[in-house]
Amino acid sequence: METDLNRTICLRTSSGGVPQVGMSHWWGAPDLPPEVPYPYVRIKDELPDGGVDEYDEPLTFLFQLRLEDIAHIETGLPKEGILHVFAPLDYYLGELDSPLDYHDDPVVLYTPATDGLEPYEITWEGTDESIFRPAERIIIGQGEDIILFGNPIHDEIADAHSNQTCLLMLEENEEWGLRFLDCGTYYIFLEKDFAKTLAEAVKAHPGRTINLKASGDLFFY
């Protein structure tokens, strides 16, 4: 997979301070326009009587990145707006009854606006407790466990996704309780020509949040 190493971005997070609405942060609640629904996966469970139980399972919100913060790096993304990233990671965070795993597609949203946004609210059923983890600040240019636009470090993953762009490589994290089976790395990929597709969508639908086609994969030992 060919990737311009000049656009590789290292991230780390810090639990100090609460990020303001519209700013970059890991975990916490996504700041979305009011009309944009939270990404879910439709689950269909077969019942003993032959029926089907259908329900929506929310994806894990990973992070939002204010693109102004990385405007000095040529990633192919716009220089303004916010990138929101969701993935099926609850199981790997210790929610062992989660019906989702890495086979379910992540969701990557681009929102042109950075104002007029609202932190999304979802609570655990029957409680007023938020499902979202406490937000952590994103520090750009440091760290080695969260990489944007890097080359996949595992040959099997690189070969399987040679026609795509690697958006995210995420390593395990003991502080978060994030563990990929025995040991592993989670990946999110975009289309190879995502920049062109996104530019066309932004032009055709000015001001609207755009869903970038994404897929996920997991390398584990």
C-alpha positions, 0 to 999 in steps of 0.5 A: 500500500502506497502512503505518503509518509509526510502525511502520517499523523501520530496522536496521543490523548490526555485526560486533563481538561474537558474539551469544548464543543467542536474541538478535537477529542477522544471518547466523550460524546460526538458533537453532531449537527442536530439533524444527524442521527447517531450511527447504529448497526441493525441487529437481527437475533433469531429467537427459539420460537423461530422469530427474529428480534431486531434492534439497533446497536450503537457503534462506539464513538472513538474520536472527533478531529477538528480539521483545522488542527491538522490543516498544515498536513496534506491528508486529502481532507478539507482544511476545515470542519470535523471528522467523526469516527465510530467503530464496533469496539465495545466488545474489545473494551470489555462489553462481552455481551456486545453483538458487534465485532470488527466485521461490522463496518465503522462509520466516518462522518465529515461535518463542514461546520464547527459551530451549531453542534450539540454533544449527542446524548445516549444513556444506558437503558433504564438509567440517566447514565451516559454510555460515553466514556469521559472525553480526553484531549487529543495531542497531535504529533506525539504518541505511537499507538494511534496513527492516522494515514500511516502504512499498515504495519502488518503485511496481511492487512496491507495486502488485503487493503492495497486498494484503500487508504489507511485512515487509522491504526489503533493499538491496545491500551491498558488504561482504557481496557482496550484489548484485541483478543490476545494481542492485536491492532485495529484498522479503519480504511477509506476508499483510495480516492476518498478525497475526490469523492468527498470533494464532490459530495461537499460541492453537491450538498453544501453544509451537509454532513457526509458519510465517507465509505469506510471498512475495518479490519483487525490483526491479532495473534 
